[in-house]
């Protein structure tokens, strides 16, 4: 019999999201769940740490070749303030099941914010082939536990 206890511990401490990233290009692209129309950014004003994990979802070429955490003054990949916070360096994640992880703290982002207020952070992924896709998992640690940070999402 399944437990009837309602557990809401980790969901109040962590923002969790999973996205099917289909960049449609070999250029580095900020993650999006809808082919680049809606970029996924985390407002680091409310979070102390960010972790990103990306795995190959579909391969036409050799899959993920680079994972970066970037920060920006706005939720816009084309903003001139976009700054690389962490990079995986070149990777050869060329099989389904291969994955790459990057993590940073809000303090690291603040340290890089000499010219701009780098408030928002996300992952930026480069794929070998325009047909390659990635499944991206984001987890951000909340500065203050808050009910409803994460919830099941069914499209």
C-alpha positions, 0 to 999 in steps of 0.5 A: 500500500502506498504511503498516505503521508504528504511529503513536501520537503525537497520541493520546498527547498529546490526548484526542479525542472526538466526540459526537452531542448531542441536547439535546431542549430549547432550554435550554442543555445540557451535551453528552451522547451519549445524550440527556442521560443521560450528561454528557461532562466532562473532568477538567482535573486531567490536561489543560492546554487544552480545545478544543470545536467544535460543528456542526449535525448536524440542523436543525429550527430555526436550530441552535446559538445559543450555545456555552459552555465551563463548569467545575464542581466535579463532573461534574454540570450541576445542581451549583451550582458550574457556571461559564462559562469561555468563551462564543461569544456569540450565534451564527447557526449556522443551516445544516448545516456551520456550526460554532462553536469555543471554547478555554480553558486550565486556568489560566483555569479555575483563575483563576475558581475562587474559591469552588469547586474547578473541576476538570471542564470541558465544553461547554454548547450552546443550540439554537434548536429542541428538535429541533436536534442538534449534532455536538461534537468535544472535544480536550484536551491532556494534561499528560503524554503517556499511551498510550491517551488516544484510540481509535476508538469504534464503538457 
